[in-house]
Amino acid sequence: MLRRLPALNALKAFEAAARHESFTRAAEELCVTQGAVSHQVKALEAELGIKLFNRERQRLIITEAGRDYLAVLRDAFDRIAVGTERLVQRQTSGVLTVSTSPDFAAKWLVNRLGRFAEAHPGIDLRISATLHHIDFAREDVDLAVRHGDGSWAGLDVARLSTEQLFAVCSPKLLRGRQRISKPADVLKFPLLHLDDRKDWA
């Protein structure tokens, strides 16, 4: 999909000018002239059709629209910076960080770590056992193993295995007056569930 993106230099000029509230200080940071920063910002305003600054008595006052756009650009630039740093570190450090659930790490992954280390002695494997959703742009994680249907937009997804879910109960519940003899009988008992797994009970 073709993205509509303004020129990077214009975005950098606006971000610096908005942060410093000054074309002059933005120019010093970017090592260009004050006129170049002003020209880039005006070109950006013309392209967007939106006023980003009010210029009053040699003061630069960011508009509400400019403040909203600044927040978007800061987030984007932060993500680019983090992603670049991670990429450079990965090329030199040989570290592989895997995020997975505590249960999967303990019951499946841990028994295979020895074989992985023998097969790949140059990789420093690090396991992060957590259930929260990973933001790869912000967190120092290379890959994550999660339970789900694989519908995670923007990510490369590979299915590792399928699973079968089935009910279990104490043998005592198969005897007595309130014994379970058909599936509907389960509704007579308290339901145990996990708040973070809506598909499990």
N, C-alpha and C positions, 0 to 999 in steps of 0.2 A: 504494500500500500504506500503510495506516494504521500509523504508528510509535508504539510505546509509549515515551513520553518523560516523565520527571518534570518538574516545574515548573522553569523556568530559574533563578529566584531561589534555589531550594533547591540546585540544582547549583552555582551560583556561591558560595553560602554554604559548602557542603561543601568545595569546591576551595580557597577562601581559608583556611578553618579548618584543613584538612589541611596546607596549605603552611606556614602560620604555627605550626601546632600550638597554636593559641590562638583561642578564640572572641572574646576581647577585641580582639586585633590584627586579626582578620578583620573585626570590626565597624567598626574605625577605617578600614580600607581601603575597605569598602563603604558607609561613611557611614550606618550604621544602628546600632541598639543591640545590645549583647551578647546581650540576651534574644531579639532578633529572629533573630540568627544561630543561637542554640541551638534556637529553635523550628523554624526551617527545616530544620536538620539532623535533629532528632527526627522531623519529618514525613517527611523523605526515608527515614530508617531504617524508619519504619513502612510506607511505601509499598513499599519493596523487601523488607521482611521480613528485613533483614540488619543486623547491628550494624556500624557504620562506625568508631566510636570506643569506647574504654574510658575511663571517667572515674574517675581514681584520685587522691584527695587533692588536689583542685584542679588536677590535671594532665590534659591531654588526650592520650591515646595512641591513635594510629591502629591499627586492626586490619589483619590481612593482607588481608581482603576490601576494606577501605577503601583500602589501598595500591594494590591492583589497580585499583580503580575510579578512583582519583586519576589513575593513568597514562592510563586511557582518556579521562577528562575533559580532561586537559592536552592530549592529542593533538587532541581535538575542538575545544577552544577555540583552540589554535594554528592549526588549519586555518581556522576561522572568521575569525580575525584576519588571516591572510595573504590569504584570499579577499576580505575586505572592503577591505584596502589595495590589492590588485591592481585591484579594481573601480573604486575611486575614482581611482587613478592612470590607468587606461585611459580614463576619461571626460575627463581633462584633458590627457593627454600625447600622444594620437594615435599611440602606439607599438603595433606589431603584431609579436610575436615568434613565429617559425615554427621548429619543430624538425624536422629531417629527416636522413636518412642522408647521409654525405659524398658517396657516389656519385650519389645523386639530386640533391643540391645542385649538384654540379659538372657533371653531364651533361644535366640537364633544367632545373633551376630558374634557374641563373645566366643563361642566355640570354634569359630572360623578365623579368628584374628591371627592365630599362630601360623596357619597355612598361608594367609595373605602376606604376613611379614616375611616368611621364607621365600615366597615367590617374587616379592617386590621389596628387596632390602633397602632400596634407595628412597622409599616413600615413608614419611613420618605420618602415620595414620592417627587422627584424633577423632574421638567419638563425643558428640554432644547429645546427651539423652534428655529430650524435652518434647512436649506435646504442642507447643505453640507453633503457629504458621510462620515459616521462615520468609523474611524479606531479603532475598539474595543481593539486592542492591545495597543494603545497609549492613548486613551481618557477614561475618567472616566464615561463611559456610560454602562448601563446594557442591555438595549434593545432599538431598534429604530423602528419607524413606518414610512414607506416610500411608495410612489406610484411607482408601477412598475409591471413587470411580475414575480417577485420572483426569477429571475436567478442571484443570488449572490453567487458565489462560496465560499465555506468555512464557510458559515453561516447557522444556523438553521432558516428556513423560514416558517411562517404560514400565510395563507391568512386570513385577517380579513373580507373583504367584496369585492364585485364587484362594478363596477360603470357603469353608462350610460352617454355617452356624446351626447349632442344635441345642435344644433344651436339656438340662440335666436336673435331677432332684434327688433328695434323700430317699432311700428305700422305704422309710417310714411313711412317706406320702403315697405309697402304692397300697397301703393297708389302712384299715380303720374306717371310721364313719365318713371322714372327709377325704377319702382317698381320691387320687387322680385316675380317672378311667377314660377320659376323653379330653381333647385339647381345651374345650371350654371350661373345664374344671379348674384350670390354672388361674382363672379370673377371681377365684374365691380367696386367693392368697395375696399377701403384699408383694408388690413389684419392686425388685431391686434393680437399680440402674445407675449409670455414670452420667454426671451432668455434661461431661465433655465428649460423650459418645452418644449422639441422639439415635444412632442406628443399632444400639446394643441395649439389651435388658436382661 
